[in-house]
Amino acid sequence: MKEIDIQNWLDVILPKHKKLKKITKENIKNLLKKNNIDALLVSGRTKTEEKIRNKINKKRYSDPDKEMTDITGIRVIVYFESDVEKVSNLIETSFVVDSENSLGKF
């Protein structure tokens, strides 16, 4: 992908990912509340433009739109280990999960 194309791509996807992060965090918090699961933390992050560019260069992605799988991530920390599987099940049944490229319990 050419530099100008990368910049255009970033200009389009970054605002969408920031909205995605906010909405997904709220959806997960609502799911937890509805299912009576207390969480210590539900947080998210969207990679910065600089970090995305570094990863594109490091991994030599020719089509980052299809190859980058971790632009935005959500983390859920629960108080009890017994809740980990419950949260995993909630996420799996409520969202499309890319298990092959996900860390954690799925």
N, C-alpha and C positions, 0 to 999 in steps of 0.2 A: 504494500500500500504506500502510495506517495505521501510525502509530508503534508501537503495541502489536504489530501483525502483524510489523513489521520486527524488533522485539526477539525475538519468539518464533522467527522464521525464523533469526535469528543464533544464538540459543541452541541450535538444532538443528544448523545446518550447520557452525559453527566447529569443534566437537569432531570432527566427521566429516572435515573438511578437514585438520585437524592429523594425524589418523591416516592419511589418504590420503597426505599428504606423506611421512610416515615410511616407510610401506610402499612407495610408489613409488620413493623414493630407494634403498631396499634392493634392490628388484627390478631397478632399472637398474644398480646396482653389481654385482649377480650376473650380469646379462646381459653386462656389459662383461668381467667376469672370465672367464666361460664362453667368450667370443669373443676372449680374449687382447688386449683393448684397454685400454691404460693411460689413466687419466684423472687430470688434475691435481685436479679438483674435481667432485663431484656434490653440489649444494646445492638447497635448496628454501625456499620461503617461503609462508606463508599470510597474506593481508592481515589487519590488525587490524580490530577492530570499527569503530574510528574511521575508518580508511581506506575501509572498505566503505561506511559511512554517507556520507562525503564524496563518494564516487563516485556513489552513488545520487542524491544531491542535485544534483551537478554535471551528470550525464547525464540527470537527471529520469526515472529508470527508474520505470515504474508496476508492473512485475513483475520485481524484481531476480532472483528465482529462475530465471527464464528468460532474462533479458537480460544478467546479469553472467557473463562468460566467463573471468575471470582472478582468481578468489579464491585459488587455489593454483597455484604454478608451480614447475617443476623446471629447473635449469640444469646442463648437462654441459659441462665445459671439458676438452678433450683436449690432448695435447702436440703432436700433428702435424695439420696441415691435412688430410692424406690420411685421417685417422680420422673427420673430420666426417661425411662421407657414410656411412661404415660405421655410425656411431652413429645417424644419422638413419634409415637403413634398419632397424636393430634396433628403434628406437622405433616406427617405422611398422608393422612386422610384429608387434610385441608388444602394442601399445596401440591404442585407437581415438583417432586424432588429429584434432582440429578444426583442420585446416590453414588454414581461412579466418580463424581468430582466433589463430593461432600466429605467434610471431616466430621468426626463425632459419631454419635450413635444414630444409625438409620438402618 
